Amino acid sequence: MQLKVVKIEQHASKRADSAQIWTFSDGRAGNARQADALAAALGGQVRSLQLTPRAPWRWVAPRILPGAHAAFGPDFAAVRDQDPALAIGCGRQAALATRLLRGRAGATVQILDPRIDPRHWDIVVAPEHDRTRGANVVHLIGSLHPVDDEWLAEARAAFPQPGSLPGPRTALLLGGPTANARFDADSLDAVLARLRQLRETEGGSLLATASRRTPPELVRRLRAGLDGVRGLCWAGPADGANPYPGLLAWADRIVCSPDSVNMVSEACATRVPVHVFGRQLGRGRQREFLDAVAARGRTGPLDQPPGAPMTPLRETPRVAADIRQRLGWPGA
């Protein structure tokens, strides 16, 4: 089977319309999250699908070569006949699916730079730092996500443990080094030492979570740096359920590594100060993004007062409103 339906959600729209939206991704959490967040913001019935492309299309997507309609196997061919009102894809593999659906779906929206002319889709949603340009391109700072006040309230209810720890609570969100953000053990040790100093001055607790991309050596440094400190540290399934949503929801201050646009964007959607350690290590488009959120005053120095009220950076509602207007989508 080349196309796996990973979830089907039939939920009532906040506006009582029942337009059908399909979302497509390659299964990567960040891509699926963006497509589903946009679909939820637009409203209607949503069907989310995970793509598993065949060779050679997994390497050449979204270019259409002879036989491309078979890129995802017979299951994709079957669902193509259902003609959704809107197809939303995120990532290069999904860009081929949404491109193949154009003319069959009511409209197609592709999230992230498809690396070919945007004219092959009705709308392309791309971060400013991707430098994608075109009359049908909707730009945003960072990434799409579901984080808003309602989401944070639900996260507090689902993850009450961080709320039982003393404040101020500083959350450390740790990803993994990339070619465009080469932070290392020394930079992590430095921020951990500074966080311990702040805790000695302010009191409170330190809350940390790693990701699947965090190298084992950095996980070891993280655990060592937090040893004996009041708080919690999650570094994998052995530590139980990942409390990441709870950390965003309960934090009075958030500290992020510089590697993930999604992680920094979600941190900046809260109402508390955000610091990106190692921002100077960012390169290329990643550095452009980090500089953009800093220029808006949404990220700043580590010693910003915890709990200081900040204006959240939330691009998903604005992008959804733009798409509604462009497409004449219900609720515009």
ABEGO torsion letter per residue (X at the ends): XABBBABBBBBBBAAGBABBBBBBBAGBAAAAAAAAAAAAAAEEBBBBBBBBBBOAAAAAOABBBBGAAAAAEAAAAAAAAAGBABBBBBEAAAAAAAAAABGABABBBBBEBAGBBAAABABBBBBAAAGBBEAABBBBBEBBBABBAAAAAAAAAABAAAAABBOBBBBBBBBBBBAABBBBAAAAAAAAAAAAAAAAAAEEBBBBBBBAABBAAAAAAAAAAABGBBEBBBAEAAAEBBAAAAAAAABABBBBBAABAAAAAAAAABABBBBBBGAAABBEAAAAAAAAAAAAGABBBAABBBGBBBBBBBAAAAAAAAAAAAAGBBGX
